[in-house]
Structure formats: C-alpha cells, structure tokens
Amino acid sequence: MHGIPHKIIHPAATGKPLFLPKVGLGVYIHIPFCKRACHYCDFYFSTQLRYKKELVQALAREARLRQEEWAGAEIHSLYFGGGTPSLLEPSELADLLDLFHRLANPVPEVEITLEVNPEDVNSKNLATWKKLGINRLSLGLQSLQTRILQWMNRGHSGPQGLEALKKAGEAGFDNINVDIIFAIPGLELSCILNDLREILKFQPTHISCYELTCEPRTAYAHEVKTGKIFPVEEAASGEQFLTLSEILESAGYNHYEISNYARPGFEAIHNRRYWEGLPVLGLGPSAVSFDGRMRTQNVAHNIRYMTSLQKGVRLCETEILTPSALLNEYLLTRLRLQEGLSFTALRQRFGPDAEQRIRSRAAKWSPQVAEWRSDGFRLTRQGRLLADHLAADLFEI
C-alpha cells in the first residue's frame, strides 16, 4: 500500500457510491483478536482481549460512517475473518449481524461465513451461530498431528479438531470449509494423507489446502533465520500439492482455485470476489476495501482504529491502481482459477491491444503448463505449481 492515513472522502460529496449496484458487494469484517499467536501467521491480531467490546463498537461506527459507500448495492457475502472471530460473545456477534441487516441490502441467499477455531466449537456456540444466521463455517484444523499443532502454537489437538468437525455437521451446518496446511517441516506426506482420509469421512463441502510460507516477522521466520528449522524443499512441496490435488479431485471435489476445492455448488462466494476482482468492503483494523479501481486499507492498530472512529474519522491508506497494475492483478488471479483466462473477457476489460500482448507472451508456454482453448487458456495441474512465475511472465512493466 502507498499513501498516508487520511479521512476518506464521504461518498455523498461525490454524488455516487463507491460500490456499483450492478456488480454487488462482499463485506469483510476483521476481528483482530486471538488467544495465542500461531507461529506462521502474519495477519494483524492482538492477544490482548480486554478491548474486544470497544472494538466491536468501533466496527459499528465504521459501518455507519461508510454506509453510503454501499448505497443500493446488493450484498452477496459477509465474511467474519481474523484473528479469531469465534472469540466473539454471542451478543457481540448478534449486534454486528443486526447492524448488517439494518444497514445493508443482502440478497436472500447471502453467504455468511464465520472463521472458527476447533477449541471454540461446542454445542452451545454452534446453536447460537446457527440461530444468528451463520450459514457457512470455516474451521481452522491446519493439521491433525498434535505435535505439529503444538509447534504451530495452535490451541487444539488433532482429536479435538476432528471432534469439532463432527459436531459442526451434527449441529446442522451443511456448508463447512476445512483449512489444511502442507509443506510443514517434519511432516511426512503419509501423515498429511492420513489426515485427509480422516477429514473426508465427514464430507466437508469445501477444503482449503495452503502451502506453509515463511512470512517476515513471524516465529517461523525467526526459526528459519537462526537455522533451527529448514523449510520443505520445492520439489517435496510440489509433490504434496499434486498428490493432494489428485486425491481430492478423485473424491469428487472441484479444484476451482489453486488452494481451494469444493463439492459442486459450494465454491466460496466471498473468496471468489477477490479472485475475480469484484468489489469488497472491508471493516475493522487492517481490513482492505476494493471498488475495482481504488484499494484502501484501514490502519493496523486497534487503539488508533478505535480512537479515530470515536471522532468520526477513518484512518486508512489509499492506492489508486494504474491500468497496468489492474491488468497484472487480473492476470495473477485469473491464472489461479480453474477456468483460466478468457480472451473475450480480457478484451472487454482491457482492450484489444492488451489481448494481443498477452497472446504473444504466452505463446511460448509448453502444453505441460498451459492448456489452450479457442477463447483463452488455463494452467494444467503442473502449470499451477508455477502459477506466480507464469503470471509474472505476462505482466506489464
């Protein structure tokens, strides 16, 4: 992000909302609290929970302050992320959902997702979440190997993770995502596959498989820097990715995005908005909003976020994307999707010259990495291993 913190221009001053009704809108609410810090995580959060109530009140203030930004837009998704949204008290979650329904215009089939940690899953919470209208859970299992979970500093054991998945299904949640992490130092492929077999017994509708990456300023990065641990080699990580893909596809899951698999009809509505470059309104500390041309990110500091909103001011940084940056992001995200790149869509969005430039740059790719069709191309399973590199090969400088 580039720019300086500023008070956002009120949409009423420009005479039009930031988010156009015709493309709808997704809303993301960042809950920046965790009981403990996972050693690989670089999202913004705090383990100091004493300001949780005040921050929920600040979220409501921001939603009201920015109400006209979504004027007239149909809301297709609401996503509670973090952090650990399942730490919210039922009353706090109820207040935010009530405000959402009063201020927004959700479609009848709006997808409402709550990220939950296994240790927060119990019969009482599940019944409450369901009563409040949560219709999709995203369960952060990460692994079923207790020793690995302890190394990650997670708050649950392997058996607790499976029990949480079981209880969620029994409580009537019929749209459940499970997060899995692969390429973990010291975790053999055979253990990952055993975990996957156990998870598949409960038939979750969606599975996200993320490669462990070494993010700066994390405990994992410190261990790597000091030589206490070594990341999984690229070849081994690639083998794990390909094996997971083969197993999940054979189990009936659609590999619709590089890290995501879904049973037919259960692709994540909210997450697809990011991959397709559609508008998202982000509320909360560090939350990002995008209207198709401009990206803003709220200040990543709980106290500054809360105190500024008490004064009716939103602190954020703004980035106006250039045409080249918009094209590069479009290429990066489209190549992650199963359907790949459509020349018709590319031409409509960026013009015939952009289509010709991309055609020319991609022409040298081999059939092993790209599958060409009459109106574009998509990456093969092998090509997905090189997705970022291949996208960069197409970028506008």
C-alpha positions as CSV (number, residue, x, y, z in Angstrom):
1,M,0.0,0.0,0.0
2,H,1.1,3.5,-0.8
3,G,-0.1,6.8,0.6
4,I,-0.7,8.4,4.0
5,P,-3.5,7.9,6.6
6,H,-6.4,10.2,5.7
7,K,-10.1,10.8,6.3
8,I,-11.9,9.1,3.4
9,I,-13.9,11.4,1.2
10,H,-17.5,10.8,2.1
11,P,-19.4,9.3,-0.9
12,A,-22.2,11.9,-0.6
13,A,-19.7,14.6,-1.5
14,T,-19.0,12.9,-4.9
15,G,-22.7,12.2,-5.6
16,K,-22.3,8.5,-6.1
17,P,-21.5,5.4,-4.1
18,L,-18.1,3.7,-4.4
19,F,-19.6,0.3,-5.0
20,L,-21.8,0.0,-8.0
21,P,-25.1,-1.9,-7.6
22,K,-24.8,-3.9,-10.8
23,V,-21.8,-6.0,-9.6
24,G,-23.0,-6.4,-6.0
25,L,-20.7,-6.4,-3.0
26,G,-19.0,-8.6,-0.4
27,V,-18.4,-7.4,3.1
28,Y,-15.4,-8.5,5.2
29,I,-15.3,-7.9,9.0
30,H,-11.9,-8.3,10.6
31,I,-11.9,-9.5,14.2
32,P,-8.3,-8.8,15.4
33,F,-8.1,-11.0,18.5
34,C,-6.5,-14.4,19.2
35,K,-5.9,-16.2,22.4
36,R,-2.4,-17.1,21.2
37,A,-0.1,-16.3,18.3
38,C,0.3,-19.0,15.7
39,H,3.9,-19.2,14.7
40,Y,3.3,-18.9,11.0
41,C,0.7,-16.2,10.9
42,D,1.3,-12.6,9.7
43,F,-2.3,-11.3,9.8
44,Y,-3.0,-8.4,12.1
45,F,-4.2,-9.5,15.5
46,S,-3.7,-8.9,19.2
47,T,-3.7,-11.4,22.1
48,Q,-4.9,-8.7,24.4
49,L,-8.7,-9.3,24.6
50,R,-9.6,-6.6,27.0
51,Y,-10.7,-4.1,24.3
52,K,-12.9,-6.6,22.4
53,K,-16.2,-5.0,23.4
54,E,-14.9,-1.5,22.5
55,L,-13.6,-2.7,19.2
56,V,-17.0,-4.2,18.2
57,Q,-18.5,-0.8,19.0
58,A,-15.9,0.8,16.7
59,L,-16.8,-1.7,13.9
60,A,-20.4,-0.5,14.2
61,R,-19.2,3.1,14.0
62,E,-17.2,2.4,10.8
63,A,-20.1,0.6,9.2
64,R,-22.4,3.6,9.9
65,L,-19.7,6.1,8.7
66,R,-19.3,4.3,5.4
67,Q,-23.0,3.3,4.9
68,E,-23.4,5.4,1.7
69,E,-20.4,3.6,0.1
70,W,-22.6,0.6,-0.4
71,A,-25.8,2.5,-1.2
72,G,-28.0,0.4,-3.4
73,A,-25.5,-2.5,-3.8
74,E,-26.8,-6.0,-3.2
75,I,-24.7,-7.8,-0.6
76,H,-23.7,-11.3,-1.8
77,S,-21.5,-12.3,1.1
78,L,-20.5,-11.4,4.7
79,Y,-17.3,-12.8,6.0
80,F,-16.1,-12.7,9.6
81,G,-12.3,-13.3,9.5
82,G,-9.3,-12.6,11.7
83,G,-7.8,-13.2,14.1
84,T,-10.4,-15.5,15.6
85,P,-14.0,-14.4,15.1
86,S,-15.2,-17.3,17.1
87,L,-14.0,-15.5,20.2
88,L,-16.8,-13.0,19.9
89,E,-19.5,-13.3,22.5
90,P,-22.9,-14.2,21.2
91,S,-24.2,-10.7,22.0
92,E,-21.3,-9.1,20.1
93,L,-21.8,-11.2,17.1
94,A,-25.6,-10.6,17.2
95,D,-25.1,-6.9,17.4
96,L,-22.9,-6.9,14.3
97,L,-25.3,-9.1,12.3
98,D,-28.2,-7.0,13.4
99,L,-26.4,-3.8,12.2
100,F,-25.5,-5.5,8.9
101,H,-29.1,-6.4,8.2
102,R,-30.3,-2.9,9.1
103,L,-27.7,-1.0,7.1
104,A,-27.2,-3.3,4.1
105,N,-29.2,-4.9,1.4
106,P,-28.3,-8.6,1.5
107,V,-29.7,-10.9,-1.2
108,P,-31.9,-13.7,0.2
109,E,-29.2,-16.4,-0.3
110,V,-26.4,-14.2,1.2
111,E,-23.4,-16.3,2.2
112,I,-22.4,-15.6,5.9
113,T,-19.1,-17.1,6.9
114,L,-17.6,-17.4,10.4
115,E,-14.0,-18.5,10.8
116,V,-13.8,-20.7,13.9
117,N,-11.1,-22.4,15.8
118,P,-11.8,-26.0,16.9
119,E,-11.4,-25.2,20.6
120,D,-14.4,-22.8,20.3
121,V,-16.7,-25.4,18.8
122,N,-19.2,-26.7,21.3
123,S,-23.0,-27.4,21.2
124,K,-23.9,-24.0,22.7
125,N,-21.8,-21.9,20.3
126,L,-22.9,-24.0,17.3
127,A,-26.6,-23.5,18.2
128,T,-26.1,-19.8,18.7
129,W,-24.2,-19.3,15.4
130,K,-26.9,-21.1,13.5
131,K,-29.7,-19.2,15.2
132,L,-27.9,-15.9,14.3
133,G,-27.9,-16.8,10.6
134,I,-24.4,-18.0,10.1
135,N,-24.7,-20.4,7.2
136,R,-21.0,-21.3,6.5
137,L,-18.2,-22.2,8.9
138,S,-14.5,-22.1,8.1
139,L,-12.8,-24.5,10.5
140,G,-9.0,-23.9,11.1
141,L,-7.9,-27.5,11.5
142,Q,-4.5,-27.0,9.8
143,S,-3.3,-30.5,10.8
144,L,-4.5,-33.5,12.8
145,Q,-1.0,-34.2,14.1
146,T,-0.9,-32.9,17.6
147,R,2.9,-32.5,17.7
148,I,2.7,-30.3,14.6
149,L,-0.2,-28.2,16.1
150,Q,1.9,-27.7,19.2
151,W,4.8,-26.5,17.1
152,M,2.4,-24.1,15.3
153,N,1.2,-22.9,18.8
154,R,-2.4,-23.8,17.9
155,G,-4.9,-24.1,20.8
156,H,-6.3,-27.6,19.9
157,S,-5.2,-31.2,19.4
158,G,-5.7,-33.4,16.5
159,P,-8.6,-35.3,18.1
160,Q,-10.2,-32.0,19.1
161,G,-10.1,-30.9,15.5
162,L,-11.9,-33.9,14.3
163,E,-14.5,-33.7,17.1
164,A,-15.2,-30.1,16.1
165,L,-15.8,-31.1,12.5
166,K,-18.1,-33.8,13.6
167,K,-20.1,-31.6,16.0
168,A,-20.5,-28.9,13.3
169,G,-22.1,-31.4,11.0
170,E,-24.3,-32.8,13.7
171,A,-25.5,-29.2,14.5
172,G,-26.9,-28.9,11.0
173,F,-24.2,-26.8,9.3
174,D,-24.2,-28.1,5.7
175,N,-21.6,-25.8,4.3
176,I,-18.3,-26.3,6.1
177,N,-14.8,-25.4,4.9
178,V,-11.7,-27.1,6.5
179,D,-8.3,-25.4,6.3
180,I,-5.3,-27.7,5.9
181,I,-1.6,-26.6,5.7
182,F,1.0,-28.7,3.8
183,A,4.8,-28.3,3.2
184,I,5.3,-28.3,7.0
185,P,8.9,-29.1,8.1
186,G,9.0,-32.5,9.7
187,L,5.6,-33.6,8.4
188,E,5.7,-36.5,6.0
189,L,3.4,-36.8,3.1
190,S,2.0,-40.0,4.5
191,C,0.8,-38.1,7.6
192,I,-0.9,-35.5,5.5
193,L,-2.7,-38.2,3.5
194,N,-3.8,-39.9,6.7
195,D,-5.2,-36.6,8.0
196,L,-7.0,-36.1,4.7
197,R,-8.6,-39.6,4.8
198,E,-9.9,-38.8,8.3
199,I,-11.3,-35.4,7.3
200,L,-13.0,-36.9,4.2
201,K,-15.0,-39.2,6.4
202,F,-17.0,-36.2,7.5
203,Q,-17.5,-35.0,3.9
204,P,-16.9,-31.2,4.3
205,T,-18.2,-29.2,1.4
206,H,-15.1,-27.2,1.0
207,I,-11.4,-27.8,1.7
208,S,-8.6,-25.2,1.5
209,C,-5.1,-26.5,1.2
210,Y,-2.4,-23.9,1.9
211,E,1.3,-24.2,1.5
212,L,3.2,-23.1,4.6
213,T,5.1,-19.9,3.7
214,C,7.8,-18.2,5.6
215,E,6.4,-14.7,6.3
216,P,8.6,-12.0,7.8
217,R,8.2,-11.1,11.5
218,T,6.8,-14.5,12.4
219,A,8.1,-17.1,14.9
220,Y,8.5,-19.5,12.0
221,A,10.7,-17.0,10.1
222,H,12.9,-16.5,13.1
223,E,13.4,-20.3,13.4
224,V,14.4,-20.4,9.7
225,K,16.7,-17.4,10.0
226,T,18.5,-18.9,13.0
227,G,18.9,-22.3,11.4
228,K,16.7,-24.1,13.9
229,I,14.4,-25.4,11.1
230,F,14.6,-25.7,7.4
231,P,11.6,-25.1,5.0
232,V,10.4,-28.0,2.9
233,E,12.2,-28.1,-0.4
234,E,10.3,-27.0,-3.5
235,A,10.3,-30.5,-5.1
236,A,8.8,-32.1,-2.0
237,S,6.2,-29.3,-1.6
238,G,5.2,-29.7,-5.2
239,E,4.8,-33.5,-4.8
240,Q,2.5,-32.8,-1.8
241,F,0.4,-30.3,-3.8
242,L,0.0,-32.7,-6.7
243,T,-0.9,-35.6,-4.5
244,L,-3.5,-33.7,-2.5
245,S,-5.0,-32.4,-5.8
246,E,-5.3,-35.9,-7.3
247,I,-6.9,-37.3,-4.1
248,L,-9.4,-34.5,-3.6
249,E,-10.4,-34.5,-7.3
250,S,-10.9,-38.2,-7.3
251,A,-13.1,-37.8,-4.1
252,G,-15.4,-35.5,-6.1
253,Y,-14.0,-32.1,-5.2
254,N,-13.7,-29.4,-7.9
255,H,-10.2,-27.9,-7.8
256,Y,-11.6,-24.5,-8.7
257,E,-8.7,-22.3,-7.4
258,I,-5.1,-23.3,-6.7
259,S,-5.6,-23.6,-3.0
260,N,-9.3,-24.4,-2.9
261,Y,-11.5,-27.4,-3.5
262,A,-15.3,-27.6,-3.4
263,R,-18.1,-30.0,-3.9
264,P,-20.3,-28.8,-6.8
265,G,-22.3,-25.8,-5.8
266,F,-20.2,-25.0,-2.7
267,E,-17.5,-22.8,-4.1
268,A,-16.8,-19.9,-1.7
269,I,-18.9,-16.9,-2.9
270,H,-16.9,-14.4,-0.8
271,N,-13.4,-15.6,-1.7
272,R,-14.2,-15.7,-5.4
273,R,-14.8,-11.9,-5.3
274,Y,-11.1,-11.4,-4.6
275,W,-10.0,-13.7,-7.4
276,E,-12.4,-12.1,-9.9
277,G,-11.5,-8.5,-8.8
278,L,-15.1,-7.7,-7.7
279,P,-15.8,-5.1,-5.0
280,V,-15.3,-5.9,-1.4
281,L,-15.9,-3.6,1.6
282,G,-13.5,-4.3,4.5
283,L,-14.4,-3.2,8.1
284,G,-12.0,-3.4,11.0
285,P,-8.3,-2.8,11.7
286,S,-6.1,-3.7,8.7
287,A,-9.2,-4.6,6.6
288,V,-8.9,-3.9,2.9
289,S,-11.6,-2.5,0.6
290,F,-11.6,-2.5,-3.2
291,D,-14.0,-0.9,-5.6
292,G,-12.5,-2.1,-8.9
293,R,-10.0,0.8,-9.2
294,M,-9.1,2.0,-5.7
295,R,-7.9,0.0,-2.8
296,T,-7.9,1.2,0.8
297,Q,-6.6,-0.4,3.9
298,N,-7.6,0.5,7.4
299,V,-4.9,1.3,10.0
300,A,-3.5,-1.9,11.5
301,H,-3.6,-0.7,15.1
302,N,-6.5,-1.4,17.4
303,I,-6.2,1.7,19.6
304,R,-5.7,4.1,16.7
305,Y,-8.6,2.5,14.9
306,M,-11.0,2.8,17.8
307,T,-10.0,6.4,18.9
308,S,-10.2,7.8,15.4
309,L,-13.7,6.4,14.8
310,Q,-14.8,7.9,18.1
311,K,-14.0,11.2,16.3
312,G,-15.9,10.2,13.2
313,V,-12.6,9.7,11.2
314,R,-11.5,6.6,9.4
315,L,-7.7,6.1,9.2
316,C,-6.6,4.3,6.1
317,E,-4.1,4.2,3.3
318,T,-5.2,4.5,-0.3
319,E,-3.8,3.1,-3.6
320,I,-5.2,4.1,-6.9
321,L,-4.3,1.3,-9.3
322,T,-2.9,2.1,-12.7
323,P,-4.2,0.3,-15.8
324,S,-1.1,-1.8,-15.8
325,A,-1.5,-2.7,-12.1
326,L,-5.1,-3.7,-12.7
327,L,-4.1,-5.9,-15.6
328,N,-1.3,-7.6,-13.7
329,E,-3.6,-8.3,-10.8
330,Y,-6.3,-9.6,-13.2
331,L,-3.7,-12.0,-14.8
332,L,-2.4,-13.2,-11.4
333,T,-5.8,-14.1,-10.0
334,R,-7.3,-15.5,-13.2
335,L,-4.5,-17.9,-13.7
336,R,-5.2,-19.2,-10.2
337,L,-8.8,-20.2,-11.2
338,Q,-9.7,-23.4,-12.9
339,E,-11.3,-21.7,-15.9
340,G,-8.2,-19.7,-16.5
341,L,-8.0,-16.7,-18.8
342,S,-10.7,-15.7,-21.3
343,F,-9.6,-13.6,-24.2
344,T,-13.1,-12.2,-24.7
345,A,-13.2,-11.1,-21.0
346,L,-9.6,-9.7,-21.3
347,R,-10.5,-7.8,-24.4
348,Q,-13.7,-6.4,-22.9
349,R,-12.0,-5.2,-19.8
350,F,-8.6,-4.0,-21.1
351,G,-9.0,-3.6,-24.8
352,P,-7.7,-5.5,-28.0
353,D,-4.1,-4.3,-27.6
354,A,-3.9,-6.0,-24.2
355,E,-5.2,-9.2,-25.6
356,Q,-2.6,-9.2,-28.4
357,R,0.2,-8.6,-25.9
358,I,-0.9,-11.4,-23.6
359,R,-1.4,-13.8,-26.5
360,S,2.2,-13.1,-27.7
361,R,3.8,-13.5,-24.3
362,A,2.0,-16.8,-23.5
363,A,2.6,-18.3,-26.9
364,K,6.0,-19.8,-25.9
365,W,4.5,-21.8,-23.0
366,S,4.6,-25.5,-23.3
367,P,1.5,-27.8,-23.3
368,Q,2.8,-29.2,-20.0
369,V,2.0,-25.9,-18.2
370,A,-0.9,-24.4,-20.2
371,E,-3.9,-25.8,-21.9
372,W,-5.0,-23.6,-24.8
373,R,-8.7,-23.3,-25.9
374,S,-10.5,-21.4,-28.6
375,D,-11.0,-18.4,-26.3
376,G,-8.0,-18.5,-24.0
377,F,-6.0,-20.8,-21.8
378,R,-5.8,-22.3,-18.3
379,L,-2.9,-23.8,-16.4
380,T,-2.5,-27.5,-16.1
381,R,-2.0,-29.2,-12.8
382,Q,1.7,-29.0,-13.4
383,G,1.4,-25.4,-14.5
384,R,-0.3,-24.5,-11.2
385,L,3.0,-25.2,-9.5
386,L,4.4,-22.3,-11.4
387,A,1.4,-20.0,-11.4
388,D,3.1,-17.0,-9.9
389,H,6.1,-17.3,-12.2
390,L,3.9,-17.7,-15.2
391,A,1.7,-14.8,-14.3
392,A,4.8,-12.6,-13.8
393,D,5.9,-13.6,-17.3
394,L,2.8,-11.9,-18.7
395,F,2.9,-8.8,-16.5
396,E,3.0,-5.3,-17.9
397,I,6.1,-3.5,-16.7
